[in-house]
Each structure stands twice: as structure tokens, then as C-alpha cells.
């Protein structure tokens, strides 16, 4: 399943699921400016204490962003124009079609601005991005070019608030951010490849538009149940999409993904309708924090919609492999019985494990959370959400109303899920 990134109360899991369904955190296309700068999925953290006063640099950066907001599209287009005119060699790092990525840059900038005064959070986020973006071919020499174009675009479209002090604040911010990413990439290079090659060894078409794809990576691929990968096919170079692993790590090293072909979805349609055993794909490093905390004995309340059941299945396997008997409640949602393509597998797992309960919910998505409210109580459970954006949002509301705090809710990042698919 195609995923986005997961963090407590806002994750990964279905990146491509709704940019290109498959399952975390929808699209992670080849590096847009935002990818080279900050990336596309913002970290989720508690708000800063009320007494906290923003730094002068943070004030200036946020003032700039407020000025840019009404003309974000024009500013972003100008940024790319500057970048490619001044550094045409960088164009090859980007996908052929970039129109669906235009708004990501300023979302990423907002992320940075919001977390400038929480360096421990921003540092962790940027280190992950810096190491993960090696697969795009991003090098340390590229960062000054991106920074130069960024400053040029901001100076043009935030003219009313732009002055020497503001420019200096942005330069300091960008320099710090880029250095963290550069250092993380260099550190990652010592221990792991920029990408893995993975051969398709099985392709099971479960429905006319959903396939279960099994891959054999060319070298060990370390990941945790609940995480996702970024994937590039040979048919669409430089177009990367996120998909959740549908199984916990296996002794044979094989990886399983659930992919749903979506209308006009380049990667998802290629994986469902074109990929066959023997084809070789490329995988980026694993990502996501929608994982099981084995230091607690809390139960797991899992809501999976459509191919969002993929990472949920992996979480159940993870609990079983750890020999735990903590309760796991799975609500498997779909619009029709036909869409419950993996229900037989889930029911077999429930039969094999007394601590596991699986409840199919076939109805309109707005009714799905109501089923959760009918059971419980859930105060001793950690919650996991994976599926379409609408289900994530309604599920969050339902979970909060039954008393599960945000710190114990993990899910596919809605920002990624709503990204336009290709």
C-alpha cells in the first residue's frame, strides 16, 4: 500500500495510497525544491509552551511566509525558474511532470518556520530527510543552488517585508537546515546504500485494480513492521511513490506490498497492470514511525481502510512474533464486500490468535468511526490509522471522542495522502 510518513498523531503508512493507492504516506516524487530543502511531510510535535518567545529569526521567517502565502503559486514557479535557469544540470534530478508538486515547497517552509525554535524536533526530521534523499542523487553541492533560488524568490514576492535583517535570518536558517541534511547523508553513506534493487518474485492480482506484489531485495533491507518504503519503477524514472509493507520482516528477506491502481496513477497502474516476476524496481530506505511500542502492554486498536489494511496486517504479525498476548482489535473498512480483498487472511490470523479480533465494516466511510464507538472502552489502547484521507480524519475525531489522547494515535500523514497522484 502506498504510504506517507507516520508520526504520533500524524503519520506514514499510505503515501501512495491516495496519491497512488498502494499503501504510507502518497507521494514522494523525485526531488522537488521542497524535497531538496525540507521534504514533504512535516513533523508532528506538541505545541511550544505558552511562555515560549519565538526567536528574532523565527519572527522574520514567519512574517515572510505570511506575506508569500497569497502568491505562493507564483513564488514557487519563480523559484523553479531561477533554479533551472541558473543551474540547468539540476533539472535531470526532477521528474518530467512537476505541476502536482508546486505547493510542496511552501508547505515545507511552513514546517521549518513552525519548528525553528524546537531544534531537537527539526534536527531529527531533517536528518531523516537528508539520508533518505540520497536516492534522488542529491549531493552537498546542490544545496547552495537551492538556497540561492529560494532567497531570490522570497526577495521578489515578499518585497513588502524583505530587508537585510530578514535576508540574513533566512540565510542562517537555510544554512543550518542544509548542513544537518548534508551531515546526515554523509553519515548514512557509511552504513547503507542510497537505494536497493528489488526483483518482483510474485504478483497476485486480488481484484482488477489491487495487486499484492512480493519483492526480493538485492541485499538485506532492514525495516520495522508498520513502516513504508519509497519505490521507483523502470517505466517512470525519477517518479517515487510510498508504499507500506504488508508483512513484518521475514526470515527469507522478502517484502510484500499492497497496491491499488488509481485513475491516472502512473506508478500504481504500472505496478498493478504492468509489473511481472523478473522486473526490477528500486527502493529507498524505510521510513515511518507507525510501529509497535513493545515496552508497554497497551492493547492495539487498528483502523484500516482499503489497502490501508497492509501495514495493519504487518503490525499484527509483529505482535505475534514477539510472543505477546496483548489485545489487538482490528476494524477493516471498505465500501463494499468486494473491496475486502484481504479479509480471508485477516480472519485466519484471528482464528490463530485468541488475542486478535477482526471486525469488517462495510459502509460509507463516514459510518466507519461509529463502529469503533460501539465497542471499547479504549483507554488502555494505542491507536493506529491507515487508509484514505477521509477515513483518517473521521477516525481521528472518533478516537479523540472516546478518550484516546493524540500522543497514542499514529497514522498515515494526511498531507501526503492528499497529494495529487500520478
N, C-alpha and C positions, 0 to 999 in steps of 0.2 A: 504494500500500500504506500502511497506516496505521501511523504510526510513533510512537516515543518518541524521546528525545533521545540523541545519541551522544557519548560522550567516550571517550578512550583507555580500553580495558578496561572499557567500560560505557557504551554509547550510546543513540543515537536511531536510528531508522530505522523502526521499526514501532510506532508509537504506537497506531494504531488497529488494528493488525493483530490484536491479540488482546483488545483491549477491544472493538474492532470491526474486524475484519480489513480491512485495506486496507493499505497499508503506508505509522514510527518511533514510536515511541515512543509507544501506545494512548492513551489519553485525555488530552485537555487540555480538560476541560469548562470551561464558563463559570466565572468565579472562585469557587472555594470559598474558605474562610478561608485555606487554605494557599496558594492562588494569590495572594491579595491580600497574604499575608505573605511566604512564601518560594517558593511554586511546588511542583510535584510531582516533579520529577526532580532528585535530589541530584547534586552534582559528584563526580567520582571523582578522588582525588589520592593520592599516596604518603603513607604514614603519617608523622607528625611524627617527628623524630629522638628516640631514646630519652631523650636528656638533656633534652629539652624539658619544662619545667614549665608546666602549664596556669595561666592567669591566675586570680585570685580570682573574677572574674565567671564564667569558664567552669566553675569548680568548682561554683559555686552553681547555675548553669543546669543542669548535668548532674545534680546532686543532685535538683533539682526534677523533671526528666524521669524519673528513676528512680522517684520517688515517684508520679508520674502514670501510669506505664506500666500498672499493673494495672487502672486505672479510666479508661483513655483514651477509651473509647466514651462514658461518662457525661460526662467533662470536655469532650469535643468537642461533644456535644449541648448542654451548658450554654453553651458559647461561642457557638454559633449563636443560642441563645435570647436571650442578652444582646445580641448584635449586632442582631438583628431587632426586639427589643422597644424598645431604646433608639434604634435608627436604622432604622425601617421602610422608609425610602426606599431603603435598600441592597438590600432583598430582590429588587428588579427586576433587579439585576445577576447574580443567580444563576439556575441552571437550575431548572425546576419540580421535578424529582426529584433529591434530594441524598443519598439513602441510600447510594449506591455510593461517595460521596466522603468518608464520615465519618472514615476513618482517615488521610486525607492530611495533615491539619493536624499531627498529632504526628510523622509521618514527616518532615515539613518542619522541624519544630522540632529533631528529632534531627540533621538535616542541618546546621542552623545551629550547634547546640552542638558538633558534631564539627569544625566548621571555624572556630570563633570565633578561634582562635589562628593561623589561616593566612589573614590578611586579604586577601592578593593573590588567593587562590583564591575566597574568598567574594565578594569585590568583583566579579570577572569574572562569576560566576554570577548575582549579584543584578542587575547592570547589564543582563544579557541578559533577565532576567525583567521588570525594570521597563519596558524598552522594548517587549517583546513583549506585555505585558498591557494595553497601550493599547487593544487591540481589544475588551476587555471593557467599556470605558467607565470603567475605574479612573482616579480623579483623586487629586491630592495630598491633597485634603480628606478622602478616605476612610480614610487610614492611621491618623489618631488614633482613629477609631471602632473599627477593628480592634484596635489596641493596647489600648484601654480594655477591650474584651471579653476579650481574651487575658489580661490581668492579672487580671481578675475571675475567670475560670475557673481559672487557676492557683492563685490565693489560696484558692479554695474546695476544690479537690481535692488540693492539696499542702500542706494545713494543717500537717502534722507538721514540715515543714522550712521553712515560709514565715515570714519575718521581714522587718524593714525593709531589711536588707542584701541579701537575696535579691530583694525587690521592686525595689530600686534597680538591681541587676545586670540584671534583665530589662528595666527601662525604658531603661537605657543601651544594651543590646543591640538592642532593638526600634527605638529612635530612630536608631541608626547604620544598621541594615538598611533601614529605611523611607526614610531620606534618600538612600541610594545608589540605591534604586529610583526615587524621585521625580526625582532628578537625571538618571538615565538616560532616563526617559520624556521629560523636557523636552528633552534633547539630541536624542533620536530624532525628536521632533516637528518639528525644524528641517529634517530631510532626507528623511523618509519618511512615508507616510500610516499611520494606525492600522490600516487594513485595505485590501485590494484587492477590487474586484468582479471576478468571473471568469465568463464565459459558457461553458456547455457547448457545444462545437462538434462533438464526436463521442462516441458511446457504443457501444462494441463489447463485446457480451456473449460472452465467450470460453467460459464454461460456465454452467450455470443459476445459479451463485452467485458468479461472478467477472466483473467488468467492467473494461475499460480505458477510462478517462474522459479526454478531452482538453479542456483549458480554454484560453480566451483572456482573459488579464487586461486590465483597462481601462487599465492603464499599465504601463510596464516593471517587471518583477518580478525583481530580482537575486538569484540563488542559486548555489550550487555543487553539482556532482554529488555525490550521497550525502546531501544534506540533505533536510529534510522541511518540510511546511507544516502549519498548523492550519487547519481548514476548518469552516465553518458552512453548513448548508443552509437554504433558506427554509421547510422543513417542520418543522424543530426549532430554533426560535430559541434562542440562548444555549447551545446544545449544540455544543461544538467538539471535533473529533477530529483526530488527527495522521495524515498520510499522506506517505509518501516519494515523491519524484519518480522516475519510471521512465525518465527520459532526462536527459542533460546539457543545459545551456542551449542553446536553438536560435535560429538567426537570425530566425525568424518570431515568436519570443516565446511560442510555445505551450507548455503544460505538460501532462505526462501522469502519471496516477495509476493504480495497480492497486488495486482494491477487492474484497474478498471479503465477501459478506453473511454475518453470523454470526447464530445464533439470538437473537432479541430485540434485535438491534443496531439501534437507531433510525437512526443516521446511515448506517451501512454498507448497510442494507437500502434506505434512500431513494436512495442513490447507485447501487446496482445495479439496483433494480427500478422506481424512480420517475423518476429524473433522465433528461432527454431534451435534445437540442440545443435551445438557446434559453433553458434555465433559467439563472438567475444565482445563483452561490454567493458567499460571502465568504471571503477568505484572510487569515490573519495573516502576519506576517513569517516568512521562512525561518529554520530552526534546525538545529542538529546539527553535529557535527564528524567524522562518518564520511566524511571526504573524503580524496582522494589527496594525498600529500606529493610534489610534483613537484621538490623539492630533492634527492631521493635517487633511486637507480636500483634500489632494492629491488623484488623481484617482489611481486605481489599474490596472496594466497591468499584466495579468496572463497567463503564458505559461505552459500547462500541457500535457505531452505525455504519452500515455498508462495509467497504473494505477496511474501515477503521477497526474491524474485529481482529485484524492481523497482529498489531502489537499487543492487544489484549490476550490473544492466544499465547504469545511469547511470554507474557507475564505469568500466566497460569503455569506454563511449563517450568518457569524459573522457580516458582514456589514449590512445585512438586519435586524438582531436582534437589532442592535444599532440604527435603525431608520434613518440611514444616506442615503443621495441621491447622494453620490459621485459616479462618473462614474467608472464602473468596466468592463474591456474588457478582455474576456477570449478567448484564442486560444487553441483549443483542438486538438492535433495532434495524428495521427495514420497512420499506413502503409496502412490499408485497411478500408473500411466502416465497416467491421465485427469487427474490433478492437475498434470501437467507442462504447464500451459496455454500457456507461452511458450517451450517448448523449441525450436520451429522457428526462432524469432527468434534465440535464443542460438546454435544450430548454424550459422545463416547468418553470424553475426558471427564464429564460429570459423573458418569457411571463408574469410572475407575477410581474416583477420589471422593470420599464422603464429605470432605470439607468444601467441595465446589458445587455451586448452584448456578445453572444457566437458565435464563428466562428469555425466550424470544418475544419481542414486542413488534407486532406488525400493525402499523397505523401511520397516520400523518406524524411528521416529526414533532409537531407541537404537542402531541399526546405522549411522546416518549418519556419526558421527565415525570409525568403524572404517575406512570407505573412505578417509578422509583419511590415516590412519596407514599405509595400504598404499603410499602414494606419498611423494615427498619426495626428499631432505631439504628442510626448510622454513626453515633457519636464516637464509637471505638473503631472506625474505619478510615483508611486513607482512600481517596477517590481518584480514579483515572478516567479521562475522557478522550475518545479518539473517533473522529468522524467528520461529517460535513460541518461547515461553519455555523449553520443554523442550529444544529444539534449541540454543538459546543456551547453556544451562547445560552440556549434554553436549559441545557444541562447544568451549567454554572449557576443559573438562577435557582434551579431546583435544589441543588446541593447546598447552597447557602441558606435556603429557607428551611432545610431540615437540620441545620446546625453544624455543617462541616465547615471549618474555617478555611480561608483561602490558602493558608500555608500547608494544608493537607490535600490540596487539589492539584493534580497535574494533568496537562492536556496539550493537544496539538495547538501550536500558535495560530490564532485566528488571522494574524497579519499575513502569515504565509498562505493559509488556506484560501484566502480571498484573492490572492494574486491571480491575475488573468492567466489562463492556461494556454499552452501552445501545442 
